[in-house]
Amino acid sequence: MTDFENIKVQWLQKDIPEIPPDGAAKVMDHARRIIRKQLVTKVILSSTLLVLVFFFVYVSAYKHTRASLGLALMIGCLLVRVVVEFLFAFRKKYVLFSLDASGFARKLKRYYRSKLYINYVLTPVLFAGYMVGFTLLLPVFKNTLSPGFYTYILYSSWMIFGILAVFIGFQVRRELRNIREMGW
């Protein structure tokens, strides 16, 4: 028997798994959902950033050191996060689909490793910076707002920060689960 015939016999004996009839549709649907969620994240972060910049100008925060420092920290943290989101979207677009399977897998693996760094290092640091910026604004709020409204802002904001921290934690765990499902 020749080498070609050996390879042919081995190929015919190989077990080929059945592809589900809607397998490609499921993958495409999953990809669409991920893209939609990323778009929603970008819109929310960008909107929040614009609201903070408008608020900064509206209340003339640049005239007060503490208020300008707090708002600048909040705006800076959000700006870094928005830039990172757009850079990752741009970077993901250019994972070359013309590469061979191993090259594509290497690039995709590098992309998800950097996403893990963003999720485990950068996001918590930026979130903490945002909370510090908000904390710097609290004395300004206390001096300018009614006691009832200040109390409302104080307690509701920390509750929202807690909910956001839990939500971010769930998102990070879900992304980590997706990475593990890929075998990385």
C-alpha positions in Angstrom: 0.0 0.0 0.0 1.2 3.5 -0.8 1.3 6.4 1.6 -1.7 8.0 -0.2 -3.8 4.8 0.2 -2.8 4.7 3.9 -4.0 8.2 4.4 -7.1 7.6 2.4 -8.0 4.5 4.6 -7.3 6.4 7.8 -9.5 9.2 6.6 -12.4 6.9 5.8 -12.1 5.3 9.2 -12.1 8.6 11.0 -15.3 9.4 13.0 -16.8 12.6 11.6 -19.2 14.3 14.0 -22.5 15.4 12.7 -23.1 19.1 12.3 -26.4 20.2 13.7 -28.6 21.6 10.9 -28.9 25.0 12.6 -25.3 25.2 13.9 -24.2 28.1 11.7 -27.4 30.0 12.5 -26.7 29.6 16.2 -23.2 30.9 15.9 -24.4 33.9 13.8 -27.2 34.6 16.3 -24.7 34.5 19.2 -22.3 36.8 17.4 -25.1 39.3 16.7 -26.1 39.3 20.4 -22.5 40.0 21.4 -22.2 42.8 18.9 -25.5 44.3 20.1 -24.4 44.2 23.8 -21.1 45.8 22.9 -22.9 48.6 21.1 -25.2 49.1 24.0 -22.2 49.3 26.3 -20.5 51.9 24.1 -23.7 54.0 23.9 -24.3 54.0 27.6 -20.6 54.8 28.4 -20.5 57.6 25.8 -23.8 59.0 26.9 -22.7 59.1 30.5 -19.5 60.8 29.5 -21.4 63.5 27.6 -23.7 64.1 30.5 -20.7 64.5 32.8 -19.0 66.9 30.5 -22.2 68.9 30.1 -22.7 68.9 33.9 -19.1 70.0 34.4 -19.7 73.0 32.1 -23.2 73.7 33.4 -22.3 74.0 37.1 -19.1 75.8 36.3 -17.1 73.1 38.1 -13.9 74.5 36.8 -14.3 77.4 39.3 -14.2 75.1 42.3 -11.1 73.0 42.8 -12.8 70.1 44.6 -15.7 69.8 42.2 -13.4 70.1 39.1 -11.0 67.4 40.5 -13.9 65.1 41.2 -15.6 65.6 37.9 -12.3 65.4 36.0 -11.5 62.1 37.7 -15.0 60.7 36.8 -14.7 62.0 33.2 -11.2 60.8 32.8 -12.1 57.3 34.0 -15.1 57.1 31.7 -13.1 58.5 28.8 -10.4 55.8 29.2 -13.1 53.1 29.3 -14.8 54.5 26.2 -11.5 54.7 24.3 -10.7 51.1 25.3 -14.1 49.8 24.2 -13.7 51.5 20.8 -10.1 50.3 20.4 -11.2 46.7 21.1 -14.0 46.9 18.7 -11.6 48.2 16.0 -9.0 45.6 16.9 -11.6 42.7 16.8 -12.7 43.8 13.4 -9.2 43.3 12.1 -8.6 39.7 13.4 -7.7 38.5 10.0 -10.1 35.9 8.7 -7.8 35.2 5.8 -5.3 33.6 8.2 -5.0 29.8 8.5 -6.8 28.2 11.4 -3.8 28.3 13.8 -2.9 31.9 13.1 -6.5 32.9 13.5 -6.7 31.0 16.8 -3.5 32.7 18.0 -4.8 36.2 17.2 -8.2 35.4 18.8 -6.5 34.0 21.9 -4.3 37.2 22.2 -7.5 39.3 21.8 -9.3 37.5 24.6 -6.2 37.5 26.9 -6.1 41.3 26.6 -9.8 41.4 27.3 -9.1 39.5 30.5 -6.5 42.1 31.5 -9.0 44.8 30.8 -11.7 43.1 32.9 -9.5 42.1 35.8 -7.2 45.0 36.1 -8.2 48.1 34.2 -12.0 48.0 34.8 -11.7 47.7 38.6 -9.1 50.5 38.7 -11.3 52.8 36.6 -14.4 51.9 38.6 -12.6 52.8 41.8 -11.3 56.0 40.3 -14.9 56.9 39.3 -16.1 56.3 42.8 -13.3 58.4 44.3 -14.2 61.2 41.9 -17.8 61.0 43.0 -16.8 61.0 46.7 -14.8 64.2 46.1 -18.1 65.7 44.8 -20.1 64.8 48.0 -19.0 67.9 50.1 -19.9 70.1 47.2 -23.4 68.5 47.0 -23.8 68.8 50.7 -23.2 72.5 50.6 -25.3 73.2 47.6 -28.3 70.8 47.8 -31.1 70.5 50.3 -30.4 67.9 53.1 -33.1 65.5 51.9 -31.8 65.6 48.3 -28.2 65.2 49.4 -29.2 62.1 51.5 -31.1 60.7 48.6 -28.0 61.2 46.3 -25.7 59.7 48.9 -27.6 56.5 49.5 -28.9 55.9 46.0 -25.5 56.4 44.5 -23.7 53.9 46.7 -26.5 51.4 46.0 -26.1 52.0 42.3 -22.3 51.5 42.6 -22.9 48.2 44.4 -25.3 47.0 41.8 -22.9 48.1 39.0 -20.1 46.2 40.7 -22.2 43.0 40.9 -23.3 43.5 37.3 -19.6 44.0 36.1 -18.6 40.9 38.1 -21.3 38.8 36.3 -20.2 40.1 32.9 -16.6 39.3 33.6 -17.5 35.8 34.8 -19.7 35.3 31.6 -16.8 36.3 29.4 -14.4 34.1 31.2 -16.9 31.2 30.8 -17.0 31.9 27.1 -13.2 31.9 26.9 -13.1 28.5 28.7 -15.7 27.1 26.3 -13.3 27.9 23.5 -10.8 25.7 25.2 -8.4 28.5 26.3 
